[in-house]
């Protein structure tokens, strides 16, 4: 089964339309930087928590990791389980490079400039 990938612009459009952003990186990666819209669901916990991924065929979940490898695996697993999902091509690397907003916990908003904010 081929995994459907979306770029950052498409991911942001989908999020605006109601899709969920699921970050499958580990807690330490999340603690460094994450998208403000994201929900952390580490790949290592997916088997026990996959039911937490919203099931909405009209708005497939957008899955993100660091570079796109883990998110592609998770999106494929979710699809096999009947949960609509797509992978963010390039992961958080592409997200940050695009200038999309990020949260950097442990840094105050002023240090992060316009790009980040707490939610």
C-alpha positions as CSV (number, residue, x, y, z in Angstrom):
1,X,0.0,0.0,0.0
2,X,1.5,3.3,-1.0
3,X,1.3,6.0,1.6
4,X,-0.2,9.3,0.6
5,X,2.1,12.2,1.4
6,X,1.3,15.9,1.6
7,X,3.6,18.9,1.6
8,X,3.5,21.6,4.3
9,X,1.2,23.9,2.3
10,X,-1.3,21.1,1.8
11,X,-1.0,20.0,5.4
12,X,-1.8,23.5,6.6
13,X,-4.8,23.7,4.3
14,X,-6.0,20.4,5.7
15,X,-5.5,21.5,9.3
16,X,-7.5,24.7,8.5
17,X,-10.3,22.4,7.2
18,X,-10.4,20.4,10.4
19,X,-7.8,17.6,10.1
20,X,-5.8,16.6,13.1
21,X,-2.0,16.9,13.2
22,X,-0.5,13.8,15.0
23,X,3.2,14.1,15.9
24,X,4.7,10.6,16.3
25,X,8.1,11.6,17.5
26,X,9.3,10.8,21.0
27,X,8.7,13.2,24.0
28,X,12.3,14.5,23.9
29,X,11.9,15.5,20.2
30,X,8.5,17.2,21.0
31,X,10.2,19.0,23.9
32,X,12.7,20.6,21.5
33,X,10.1,21.8,18.9
34,X,6.7,21.0,17.7
35,X,3.8,22.5,15.7
36,X,1.3,24.3,17.8
37,X,-1.6,22.4,16.3
38,X,-0.1,19.0,16.9
39,X,-1.0,16.3,19.4
40,X,1.9,14.1,20.6
41,X,1.3,10.4,20.0
42,X,4.8,8.7,20.0
43,X,5.2,5.9,17.5
44,X,6.5,3.8,20.4
45,X,3.0,4.1,22.0
46,X,1.0,3.8,18.8
47,X,-0.1,0.2,19.4
48,X,-1.7,0.9,22.7
49,X,-3.0,4.4,21.8
50,X,-3.9,4.3,18.1
51,X,-7.6,4.7,19.1
52,X,-6.8,8.3,20.1
53,X,-6.3,9.2,16.4
54,X,-9.4,11.0,15.1
55,X,-11.3,8.9,12.6
56,X,-12.7,11.3,10.0
57,X,-12.7,10.1,6.4
58,X,-13.4,13.6,5.2
59,X,-10.4,15.0,7.1
60,X,-7.6,12.3,7.3
61,X,-5.2,12.9,10.1
62,X,-1.9,14.4,9.0
63,X,1.0,12.4,10.6
64,X,4.4,14.1,11.2
65,X,7.7,13.0,12.5
66,X,11.2,14.4,12.2
67,X,11.9,13.7,8.5
68,X,8.9,11.8,7.1
69,X,10.1,8.1,7.6
70,X,8.2,7.3,10.8
71,X,5.1,9.3,9.8
72,X,4.9,7.3,6.6
73,X,5.0,4.0,8.5
74,X,2.4,5.2,11.0
75,X,0.1,6.6,8.3
76,X,0.3,3.2,6.5
77,X,-0.5,1.3,9.7
78,X,-3.4,3.6,10.4
79,X,-4.8,3.2,6.9
80,X,-4.5,-0.6,7.3
81,X,-6.5,-0.3,10.5
82,X,-9.2,1.7,8.7
83,X,-8.2,5.2,10.0
84,X,-7.7,7.8,7.3
85,X,-4.2,9.3,7.5
86,X,-1.6,11.0,5.3
87,X,2.1,11.6,6.0
88,X,3.8,15.0,6.0
89,X,6.6,14.8,3.5
90,X,9.8,16.0,5.0
91,X,8.4,16.0,8.6
92,X,9.2,18.7,11.0
93,X,12.4,19.5,9.0
94,X,10.2,20.6,6.1
95,X,7.6,22.2,8.5
96,X,10.3,24.5,10.0
97,X,12.0,25.3,6.7
98,X,8.7,26.4,5.3
99,X,8.3,29.0,8.0
100,X,5.2,27.3,9.5
101,X,4.6,28.2,13.2
102,X,6.5,26.2,15.9
103,X,6.5,26.0,19.6
104,X,9.8,25.7,21.4
105,X,9.0,24.7,25.0
106,X,11.5,26.1,27.5
107,X,12.1,29.2,25.4
108,X,10.0,32.3,26.0
109,X,7.9,33.7,23.2
110,X,10.2,36.7,22.7
111,X,13.1,34.5,22.0
112,X,11.2,32.6,19.4
113,X,10.0,35.7,17.6
114,X,6.9,35.5,15.4
115,X,7.3,31.9,14.5
116,X,6.4,30.2,17.8
117,X,3.7,30.6,20.4
118,X,2.4,28.6,23.3
119,X,-1.1,27.2,23.1
